[in-house]
């Protein structure tokens, strides 16, 4: 092939593999080369698994040569967020406390990826335990935004988003507890989908907040996201909260949506997720996208979700409460880091304390302390209890809004990518970045972010689509339609406008 | 120093004359499911440490629990047997605390939504009196791992050089049964406590939800006790004596706490609310950890699990298949077997009901079965300090042994030798009789030779018998029996001797 393999979308690469224009080994090697060339700057990866990836690629090629029936994405390389457990590959969740831990088992979604024959390129960087919106809370250094290396790639899944935006991988896995797939998607000009809660197995995701966490696809196109969603989604008996129903027809919806006909579709603009606090360029691109949807035949209606105003408050009680309990297991007793107290007796309690003191970063400690407090006797009702009530109200707001509209839309994040350090000392400002994405997690409904242009600062902006639970296919129909319209206007994907990354000479 | 160490004990009889004891008992039972409460790790006693584990029961990052349906069914069986209401929808909760034997540093348990609640059970005391115990709740939870403290003198954590943790037990399903305050037991409080746990143990076995072996820790009891001046007074401050793991210890622990608390109260001091440890060696309890408000488990609903919502149809299905409960069964068996009250009580106390039932089922008379299990076998178990069921002999083997006696092929003395062989692992009684050559000599040939020898040795007796006096014939029979090492049938020897003498 004359074209750079790494610039292909996953679906185009899959076609090229099917027609044997390119082999999986070639495609995998091309991505490994790209990683070697640009990841010194980007630092999207915490671990690159070249050998394993090439072995999987060779196996996929052999099966294809033997005429075996293969998964549509067989042989297409993928990057996996480091919060997802991978057998035999280091898994740290971005934390010192898990440095050196090699899991003895695979997450269910990893099993599915492996069974389908996708080479795993490596594990991507993230905020420690997925706590953050900038990947600056990784214990292993910042990931840079390919659009501007002085800026954050979003978080917590900054590594997966940067890897895909930087053409290091055509596909990546992210996880989204309050926006960790969608917000990095928005600030890097990529597509990210948080499926309906229970749509993708959580077995093997290192939990932050069990009732909010959800894994999903990170890609450069809506169709690619659908293909990956379909692969990793579906019931898993190892996850009690997994939905025991077939995955909604997301691939069909993406293909259908790309035809661009949205006649009869009601699009609800959430009043509470716009206006003050949103960057002018973000608001302008959002309004243009609404016009675009209108032009495709959609009816735009305004809906109000008054309880969304309390979403951030409720989220910052429920999430830390669950996290404080989920992170209790990191104590130096069975796996990962073990630190003995510098002086005094070496008792289990003191080892636990020393290990957690040394192994957790500030943001993790902040949330563990917050959550421990919120669950304490005498405070439970006021904090965790009240937050759960807010959650119910938010669910009711969604239910009412979906009476009036088939999908809801908003900007994904209030601003474009900010500079490193800008919000690091101001947790509340950092938390506000997730104001538009958090309601979907609290209600368990699916959400997508796709790029809808550049702001006045020349940085990508994200457009969020939300659908009712188990109606993930609607995201893909609307997303694909908007994507097609925008790309025809831009003359190609938005990422074509991203600056070329400096590459280092390969010493291969 | 706690008050307990500075005040004396009051004699039990005196203590219960002046104070009214109130009990509260928490019983944990390990369910006999094939796999653990929340994962597919095997449940089996005595495996190599840390071999019966999965990522879930080790609490590895990313692992998620899934509720064991069989454990829920067993919990419902227990709830129904204890006349409880079964919840229509109940959640698990996380009980958060840091301890190395708790792999996730929280125990997945049930908090304010137990699977079963508001029940009662009638227990039978030694004299046949019936006492009703009210059940507050029965809830599901997972067991912790097992710590072994190495290097200290006592096996306790204090003074140990290091500790080992075995997670084979971590995640084994438990049901915890909590009583309401047990009032009105008076001086019989120790007996009531013991009989209650014994009744539960019998119920678990009858329901086939657990092996319910106290000595293996399948059933563990925590005994709460408080004293008050009179039954009209408000409840006093209680202590919780943890892990009292034999029926006898339960009685002793209650007795001791009554005496100790009475001493504290007599001295005008308050009883401290605390957990206490029971010491098997001298029957005393000692102060453990003080329970205070500082202990905060930060319970919250387990977000990794969906609520358990047993359908009413399922509950009724389970109710319909509940076996006969032990007290009712005991009454029925006593009638069937024709045992006197005292005999039946001894059988129950010896834990021999199932063994006798199985022996009877294998064809032995009730009297015959009782003779073996409460006689020779009880003696041997006692001698070896094991329980009857630990003896390496099955009810079927005892039935065969008794059959050999009844058919006259062996006598009681030989039967004991046969039993030696069975217990030594030489096989079934039939096989032991053959291999050890213990069958009664019924062939007259060798007998006649022995008789002739005996007759020749004692001609004076032969004369007397011939003279019509049969009294001294016993001496001849004795000599024959001695010569045949007891293997001869005494009745037959007598016939042959008389025949030989020609009287």
Contacts between the chains, C-beta under 8 A, distances in Angstrom:
chain1	res1	chain2	res2	distance
A	84	B	62	7.6
A	85	B	60	7.8
A	85	B	61	6.4
A	85	B	62	4.1
A	91	B	61	7.3
A	93	B	61	7.1
A	98	B	61	6.9
A	101	B	61	7.6
A	103	B	60	7.1
A	103	B	61	7.3
A	103	B	62	7.3
A	104	B	55	7.0
A	104	B	60	7.4
A	105	B	55	5.0
A	105	B	60	7.3
A	105	B	62	7.9
A	105	B	63	7.9
A	107	B	62	6.0
A	202	B	64	6.2
A	202	B	304	8.0
A	203	B	62	7.0
A	203	B	63	7.3
A	203	B	64	5.0
A	204	B	62	4.2
A	204	B	63	7.6
A	205	B	62	5.7
A	206	B	61	4.4
A	206	B	62	5.0
A	207	B	61	8.0
A	207	B	62	7.2
A	207	B	304	7.6
A	209	B	303	7.6
A	210	B	303	3.8
A	210	B	304	4.9
A	211	B	303	4.0
A	237	B	66	6.7
A	238	B	64	6.2
A	238	B	66	6.3
A	239	B	64	5.3
A	239	B	66	7.7
A	240	B	64	7.0
A	240	B	65	7.0
A	240	B	66	5.3
A	240	B	67	6.8
A	240	B	304	6.5
A	240	B	305	5.0
A	240	B	306	5.2
A	241	B	303	7.9
A	241	B	304	6.8
A	241	B	305	7.7
A	241	B	306	6.2
A	321	B	300	6.4
A	322	B	300	7.9
A	322	B	303	5.7
A	324	B	96	7.9
A	324	B	298	7.8
A	325	B	94	5.4
A	325	B	96	5.5
A	325	B	106	5.5
A	325	B	298	7.4
A	325	B	300	7.2
A	328	B	96	6.4
A	328	B	98	6.7
A	328	B	104	6.5
A	328	B	105	3.5
A	328	B	106	5.9
A	329	B	59	4.8
A	329	B	61	7.1
A	329	B	103	6.8
A	329	B	104	4.8
A	329	B	105	5.5
A	330	B	61	7.7
A	331	B	98	6.6
A	331	B	100	7.8
A	331	B	105	6.1
A	333	B	100	4.9
A	333	B	165	7.5
A	334	B	58	6.4
A	334	B	59	7.0
A	334	B	60	7.7
A	334	B	103	6.8
A	335	B	60	6.8
A	335	B	61	7.6
A	348	B	99	7.7
A	348	B	100	4.9
A	348	B	163	7.2
A	349	B	98	6.9
A	352	B	98	5.8
A	372	B	298	6.8
A	375	B	96	7.4
A	375	B	298	3.9
A	375	B	299	7.8
A	375	B	300	5.6
A	376	B	296	5.7
A	376	B	298	6.1
A	377	B	293	7.5
A	377	B	296	4.6
A	377	B	298	7.5
A	380	B	298	7.8
A	380	B	299	8.0
A	380	B	300	7.3
A	384	B	300	6.1
